[in-house]
Amino acid sequence: MAMLTRLTSSGTTTVAGAPGSPKGLQRFQNYISAFLWPGTQRQRRKSTQLDPMDCFTNDLVTRKTQKWEELRDSLIKRPSSGTLEADANCNVGTQGKAGSTSTSFSQNVGLMSKGMMSDLKALRSPQLGLDIRSLSQAQLDNLLMATLEIKNKLDFLYLIRQCIRCNLLPSNEVFVSCLKYLSAQRKLQQLEALAETCRQLEHPFSKTYADLAPFRAIALWNNGNADVALMTLHRGYGVSMTSEEGRRMARTAFRTISEETLAQKSEAVLVSLLEVARAIHREHKDIFVVACVWKQCFASDWFCDQKSAAELFEHYKELQELVERRATSLCSSFLARNNVDAVHRLIEAFLHHQHRSACSSCLSLLFNYQYMRKDLRACAEIVKSCSELEMPLNELQNEQFLSLFLDQSDPVESSGMASKYKAPKSFQYKF
């Protein structure tokens, strides 16, 4: 290799081909790359050539981009004043003039999402680029429901931020769906901002749901803030009780928290839940929350939970009356989960408090459960208990027990018609 040198201003010489010089270092790196990856240069030469597959891919992406831009432009376009034709051109689901119907936005998104969901993230900048002030109430509802249906979380949150910034809210039904989704996604900040928007607009939900207390409580609970969630529900329970819808949503939130508390076997949260339930009954004379906690503790397999349920049942007379009225549905729910032990303890509680009618109903349901399982021993014990307690089963159940006792293949039908029993097998004594 020819070695070229030149005199520098400092009097030193630099070898142009030496590894220390920039050109030498670049040449050295090229040698290393050629040695380690011999096909790199060939691949670089090939990358400058377009084959038919590249052309087809570029054309496909271009068509998809144009289709999305057309749909996006139709959404951003402001409707003309005094007419409904612009709403029909938006394809968001509103009715146009007579004789023309517009395709709903959800259908457009559904068709588009099959082949373009992978392109949306790259094409959307910034997100929808949509000002909701240019939309009607129906269009805003359809947009929000469409993003919920396809689970487009990014665009949904963008629309919610637009609603908060512009002080615009969807219709009540769509609003409830949005609140439930936000609580499930643990979006507490958005829920608090929507609660403030409701207060500013004097929206009826501000009073119906006590500043969205049930939804904020579920979001807090999902975030792990159990005490704050219970405190939020407790504070808003009195306001929610003024309307049927608010009372139903608050009770649903308490039922969800009580069920998950027992499922997670959290003793500390159970203590807080019991305190809140007692406080609500003391302040508002509502036994429902106490009943929710009692049911979950009563159905538990843990002795400490069962003891808490027994204490609640003994302390609250209203709880005893409520459980007695709902004995049939309560027993059926236990049997649906194959929790026979809970049914036995429920019967004992009814007997202890002289609730004979509720006890008889539970015994009848328990007999039907054991009969369907063809458990002769359990059915015999139930029949014996009914006889001792003077709570006889009905005629049909007596016939069913007899058919099971005789090892009958076809049980007696509910029509009450006598069935033909099998003749007993002949046998001889051997003595």
Buried (B, 14 or more C-beta within 10 A) or exposed (E): EEEEEEEEEEEEEBEEBBEEBEEBEEEBEEEEEEEEEEEEEEEEEEEEEEEEEEEEEEEEEEEBBEBBEEBBEBBEEEBEEEEBEBBBBBBBBBEBEEEEEBEBBBEBBEEBBEEBEEBBEEEBEEBBEBEBEBBBEBBBBBBBBBBBEBEBEEBBBBBBBBBBEEEBBBEEEBBBBBBBBBBEBBBBEBBBBBBBBBEEEEBEBBBBBBBBBBBBBBBBBBEEBBEBBBBBBBEBBBBBBEBEBBBEBBBEBBBBBBBBBBEEEBEEBBEBBBEBBBBBBEEBEBBBBBBBBBBBBBBBEEEEBBEBBBEBBEEBEBBBEBBBEBBEEBBBBBBEEEBBEBBEBBBEBBBEBEBEEBBBBBBBBBBBBBBEEEBBEBBBBBBEBBEEBEBEBEEBBBBBBEBBEEEBEEBBEEEEEEEEBEEEEEEEEEE
